C-alpha cells in the first residue's frame, strides 16, 4: 500500500486509477459470486444481462458516496449497498431489509450479530483498518443478513472500511481483486472465521491482508500501464 500511494502517476491521475480499480473490483466480486464476465465485456457492454454483474457494477459506482454514512450509520449504508446489489434480483419490498427465512443463522441471530457489528464500527478502536475491514467482511459473509447479494455487500463493505478508516482514502485498491486471485483460499479462510476460534479468525485476517496486498500490486500495475501510455 505504501509503495502504491507513493507512485508518481497518482499526482495527476489518481482519479483514473480509482476508476479502473473500481471496474476491476466489480468484475472480481461478480466472478466470486458465480458470474462469468471479462473486463473487456464490462468495458464494451453497456447493459450486462447478469443480475450479479449489474449489482456489482452499481455497488462499485456508488461506493464513494457512502463513506460518511458508513462512519456514522453503518446499518443504513448496508441497506443501501443491498438495494444497489439486488435491485434486479429480488422483490423491491425486500431491498435493504433483513431476511426473514432460515439460513446459516436464524433471522433473530443475524439481526443481533449485525447490531454488534454496527456498534463496533461506530465506537473508537485502536484496531488497524485492515483488521476492522476483515472482521466486517467475515461477519457479513457469516451472518448473510439479506439472503441475496450478501457476497457483493460484504466485499464492498470491506473496501468501504479501508476507505473510511484512511488506509485507502482515494479508493485506489480493490480487495475483491485480491480475493479472486486467492480464490482457492477464500472459502477455507471464511470457514475458519465462521468457526469462531481465535485461530480461525487469525487465518481469515491473514487471508484478507494477503488479498489487500495482492490488490495493491494490481493497482501498481494499473499505474505502470498509465505511465507507459
C-alpha positions in Angstrom: 0.0 0.0 0.0 2.8 2.4 0.9 4.6 1.7 -2.4 1.4 2.3 -4.3 0.5 5.5 -2.6 3.9 6.9 -3.4 3.6 6.2 -7.1 4.2 9.4 -9.1 1.4 8.9 -11.5 -1.1 9.5 -8.7 -0.1 13.1 -8.5 -2.2 13.8 -11.6 -4.1 10.7 -12.5 -5.3 9.2 -9.2 -9.0 9.5 -10.3 -8.3 7.4 -13.4 -6.6 4.7 -11.3 -9.5 4.7 -8.9 -12.0 4.3 -11.8 -10.0 1.4 -13.3 -9.7 -0.2 -9.8 -13.4 0.1 -9.3 -14.2 -1.7 -12.6 -11.7 -4.5 -11.8 -13.2 -4.8 -8.3 -16.7 -5.0 -9.6 -15.8 -7.7 -12.1 -13.9 -9.7 -9.4 -16.7 -9.5 -6.9 -19.2 -10.7 -9.5 -17.0 -13.6 -10.5 -16.6 -14.6 -6.9 -20.4 -14.8 -6.7 -20.5 -17.1 -9.7 -20.8 -14.8 -12.7 -18.8 -15.2 -15.9 -17.6 -11.9 -17.3 -14.4 -10.4 -18.6 -13.1 -6.9 -18.1 -13.3 -6.3 -21.9 -17.0 -7.2 -21.7 -17.6 -4.7 -19.0 -15.9 -2.0 -21.0 -17.8 -2.7 -24.2 -21.3 -3.8 -22.9 -23.5 -1.0 -21.7 -26.1 -3.2 -20.0 -24.7 -6.6 -19.0 -27.6 -9.0 -18.5 -26.4 -11.0 -15.5 -28.0 -9.5 -12.3 -24.9 -10.3 -10.3 -22.8 -8.3 -12.7 -25.3 -5.5 -12.8 -25.5 -5.4 -9.0 -21.7 -5.4 -8.6 -21.3 -2.5 -11.0 -24.0 -0.5 -9.2 -22.4 -1.1 -5.9 -18.9 -0.1 -7.2 -20.2 3.0 -8.8 -21.8 4.4 -5.6 -19.3 3.2 -3.0 -17.6 6.6 -2.8 -20.8 8.4 -1.8 -21.3 6.2 1.3 -18.2 6.9 3.2 -19.7 9.3 5.8 -22.8 7.2 6.1 -20.6 4.1 6.8 -18.8 6.0 9.5 -21.9 7.2 11.3 -24.8 4.9 10.3 -23.4 1.6 9.0 -26.8 -0.2 9.1 -28.1 2.5 6.8 -25.1 2.1 4.5 -25.6 -1.7 4.4 -29.2 -1.3 3.4 -28.2 1.0 0.6 -25.5 -1.5 -0.6 -28.0 -4.3 -0.7 -30.5 -2.1 -2.5 -27.9 -1.5 -5.2 -26.7 -5.1 -5.3 -30.1 -6.8 -5.5 -32.2 -4.2 -7.5 -32.8 -6.6 -10.4 -32.8 -9.8 -8.4 -35.3 -9.6 -5.5 -38.7 -8.0 -4.9 -38.5 -4.3 -4.3 -40.0 -4.7 -0.9 -37.0 -6.8 0.2 -34.3 -4.4 -0.9 -32.2 -3.3 2.1 -34.3 -5.4 4.5 -33.0 -8.2 6.7 -34.0 -11.6 5.5 -36.9 -13.5 7.2 -36.2 -17.0 6.1 -33.9 -19.5 7.8 -30.3 -19.5 6.6 -26.9 -20.2 8.3 -28.2 -18.2 11.2 -31.8 -17.5 12.2 -33.1 -14.1 11.4 -33.0 -13.1 15.1 -29.4 -14.2 15.4 -28.5 -12.4 12.2 -30.1 -9.2 13.4 -28.3 -9.4 16.8 -24.9 -10.0 15.1 -25.5 -7.1 12.8 -26.3 -4.9 15.8 -23.0 -5.8 17.4 -21.1 -5.2 14.2 -22.7 -1.7 13.8 -21.7 -0.9 17.4 -18.2 -2.0 16.7 -18.0 0.3 13.7 -19.2 3.4 15.4 -17.1 3.1 18.6 -13.5 4.1 18.9 -10.9 1.3 18.4 -7.2 1.0 18.2 -7.5 -1.9 15.8 -5.9 -1.3 12.4 -8.2 -0.5 9.5 -7.1 -3.8 7.8 -8.2 -5.8 10.8 -11.6 -4.0 11.1 -12.2 -4.4 7.4 -11.5 -8.1 7.6 -13.9 -8.5 10.6 -16.6 -6.6 8.7 -16.2 -8.8 5.6 -16.2 -12.1 7.6 -19.2 -11.2 9.8 -21.3 -10.2 6.8 -20.5 -13.4 4.9 -21.2 -15.5 8.0 -24.4 -13.7 9.0 -25.7 -13.3 5.4 -28.2 -10.6 6.6 -30.1 -10.2 3.3 -30.1 -13.6 1.6 -29.2 -12.5 -1.9 -26.2 -10.4 -2.8 -24.5 -10.9 0.6 -21.2 -11.6 -1.0 -21.3 -8.4 -3.1 -22.3 -6.4 0.0 -19.6 -8.0 2.3 -16.8 -7.3 -0.2 -18.0 -3.7 -0.8 -18.2 -3.2 3.0 -14.6 -4.3 3.4 -13.4 -1.8 0.7 -15.6 0.9 2.3 -14.0 0.3 5.6 -10.5 0.7 4.2 -11.6 4.0 2.6 -13.4 5.4 5.6 -10.6 4.5 8.0 -7.9 6.1 6.0 -5.9 3.2 4.7 -7.0 3.8 1.1 -8.7 7.2 1.2 -8.7 7.6 -2.6 -10.1 4.2 -3.2 -7.2 3.0 -5.3 -7.2 -0.6 -4.2 -9.9 -3.3 -5.0 -9.6 -6.1 -2.3 -12.1 -8.1 -4.4 -9.3 -8.5 -7.0 -7.1 -10.0 -4.3 -9.8 -12.3 -3.1 -10.3 -13.6 -6.6 -6.5 -14.1 -7.1 -6.6 -16.1 -3.9 -9.9 -17.7 -4.6 -8.7 -21.2 -3.6 -8.1 -19.9 -0.1 -11.2 -17.7 0.2 -13.8 -20.3 1.2 -11.4 -22.2 3.5 -10.5 -19.0 5.3 -14.1 -17.9 5.7 -15.0 -21.4 7.2 -12.2 -20.9 9.6 -13.5 -17.4 10.6 -17.1 -18.8 11.0 -15.8 -21.4 13.4 -15.4 -18.6 15.9 -12.0 -19.8 17.2 -9.1 -17.4 17.7 -7.0 -19.4 15.2 -9.8 -19.3 12.6 -10.2 -15.5 12.9 -6.5 -15.1 12.6 -6.5 -17.2 9.5 -9.2 -15.1 8.0 -7.4 -11.8 8.8 -4.2 -13.1 7.3 -6.1 -14.1 4.1 -7.7 -10.6 3.9 -4.4 -9.0 4.4 -2.9 -11.0 1.6 -5.8 -10.1 -0.6 -5.3 -6.4 0.0 -1.6 -6.8 -0.7 -2.4 -8.6 -4.0 -4.9 -5.9 -4.9 -2.3 -3.1 -4.2 0.1 -4.8 -6.6 -2.7 -4.9 -9.2 -3.2 -1.2 -8.7 0.5 -0.6 -9.1 0.3 -2.4 -12.4 -2.5 0.0 -13.4 -0.2 2.9 -12.5 2.6 1.5 -14.6 0.3 0.9 -17.5 -0.8 4.6 -17.4 2.9 5.6 -17.2 3.6 3.7 -20.4 0.6 5.4 -22.0 
